Structures are given as C-alpha cells and as structure tokens.
Amino acid sequence: MDKSKITLRNAEVVFANLVDDGFGKSITINATDKAVKDAITKWVKDNNIGKGDKAGKANFKEYEGKEQYSFKINDYTRFAGLNGLSEKDLGFGAKVSLIANAFIYDNKFGQGVGGSLSAVVTEKRASTSADGDLEELMGNNTTVPNADIEDDPITLGDIPF
C-alpha cells in the first residue's frame, strides 16, 4: 500500500473553494467521524506533512461541533462525477470520494512536505436554495406536464438541475 496516498470514500463536503482568491483552491470535508479523522491523522503523520514544528500534525479545524479538514486542489487535480455531476455540484452537503497525495516541495516559500488532491468524484450534489424554490413553485405537484405530449409528465427527478 502506498502510504503517500489517502483515499476517502463518501466524504461529506463542508466547503468547496474552487476559485483561487489568493488563498488557493481547496475542498474542506467533515472529519468528525472517527475513522475519517484517524485516516487523515495517520496519513499526515506517516508523510510528515507540513513544515517546521507543525510537520506531521493534522490541522483540523472545529466549527459548530464538527471537525473539518481541508485538502488543497492543484492545477492537475482531476474531477469526475456520477450521473452527470461535476465539480460545479460541490458545496455544503455534497458527497465525494477523493484521493490525495503527499509530495515534497522546495520553493520560494520554503521546503517541506505538502498534500493535495489528485482525484475527486462527486457522488451526490450539494443542495441549494434553488431546490426549495423549485418545490415552492411546483407546490405539492411533483410532476410538470410536457407541453408537447400531455400524457408524458416530467417528474422532478427528470430535471437536470
């Protein structure tokens, strides 16, 4: 088993920062589950990820009772999605499987071991206010009649957004 990699399946996304606004791109997952937290802690320790006195210590953040861990996205991170989903479907509550790799760096900011995502599969999209708005517009009716074929209604599950 390659200890420089970590694979997490069905992880819950807390935040997805897909635009570099000066702090880099990242996906933050819920690491409250003991198995998830232990796997991340072991990966960081085994690879001595970080620099200085923080090397080898996982940097978990706590927010509203949830432990969170942020994985960096690099220019080579690959995204895919099930059932037509993509990275655009990431956000609070989305479910993903991911692989991150540890790597040695030596650049103008210093040297050490970093970790970043190499592959992310979006398994379930994030819920948005648009979901509730669509339900509100449709009321209790869960089908929309097709204008061309009256006997072939479209259900909410058929709508691609």
N, C-alpha and C positions, 0 to 999 in steps of 0.2 A: 504494500500500500504506500502510495506517495504521500508522505507527511507534509509536503509543501502545499497540498490542496485540501480544501474543505468543501464538502458537498452537503447542502441542506435542502431538504425537500419539504414542500408545502409550508414555507415560512410566511408569516403574516407581515406585510409591509406596513410600516408606520408612516414613513415619509419617503418620497422619491424626488430627489433633486436632479433632474435630467438636463438642466441648463447651468453651465458654469458661470456663476455670477461673482467670481473672484474667490470662491471657497472650494472649487472643484465640484464634480458631479458625484452623487452617491445614492445609495439605497439604504435606508435605515429599517431594520426589522425588529420585531418584538422578540426579545431574548429572555422573556420571563420564564418560559418552560425550562426546567432543569436540564433536560437532555440537550437542548439548543445552547444554553449558556455554557454547559460543560464542554460541548464540542468546540465552541468558539474559544473558550479559555485554553483548552488543550492545544488547538491549532496555533494560537498566538504564542503560547509558552514554548511549544516544540520548535517553532521557527524563529523565536526571539524577535517577533515583530515589534517595531518601534525603535526609538533611539534614546540614548542616554539611560537615565535611571528608570525610564518607563518601558524599556525594551522587555518583551516577554510578558507584559501585564495587559490583559484585555481592557480596553477603555469603554466600559459600559456606562450608559447614562440612564438615570432614573427619571421618569416623568409620569406623574399621576399613577404611581404604583406599578408601572411597567418598566422592566429593564429593557434597554434598547441598545443595539449595536449597529454601527454604520459601516458599510462596505463601500470603498471607493470604486468609481467607474472610470475606466481609462478609454483612450481612443480606440482600442481594439476589442472592447467588451462586445460580445455578440448577444443579440436579443432575438427571441422567438416567442411565439405564443400559441396556445392551444385554441382551436376553434376560431381562428381569425384574430385572436388577441395580439397585441404588440406592446412595446414599451409605453405607448401612449395610454394604455389602460392601467398603468401603475399609479398607485396612490394609496391613501389610508384604507386598509382592509383588503387590499389585493392579496392574492396568494401566489407565491413564486417558488420555483426550485432554482438553486444557484450553485455555482462553483466559483470559488475564489482561490487565487494562488498567491503564495508568498514569493517575494523577489528581493534580491539585494540591489541597493541603489547607492550611487556615489555621484552627486551633482552639486550645483552651486548652493543648495540648501543644506548640504551635509551628506552623511552616509549612514546607512543602517539597513534594516530590512522592513519592507513595506508589504502590504497586501492589497490586492484589488480583484474585482470581479472579472472573470473571463467569459462566463456564460450565464444568462438569465432566461428562464422560461416563465412567461406569465401564464398561470393556470386558471386564475379567476380574476376578473377585473374589479377595480375599485368601484364602490357605489358612489354616486354623485347626487347632488340635489336635482339633477335632470331626471333621475329615476322617479323621485317623488312627484316632480312636476308632471311627468308623463302620466302617472297614475291619477293625479288630480284632474288632468284634462279629460281623461277617459272615464272618470267616475268609477262606478262599480263594474262597468262594462270592460271585460278583458279582451274583447275582440274588436277589430276595426274592419268594417266591410270593405271589400275590394271594389273600387269604383267600376271596374270593367267586368268583374264576374261576381254577381251578387251572392251566389251560393258557395263562394270560396273565401271565407273570412280569414283575416290575418290575425294571429294571436300576438301578444306582447313578446313572446319568445322569438317570433319571426323578425322583429325589428332589430336591425344591426347596430344599434347604439344604446 
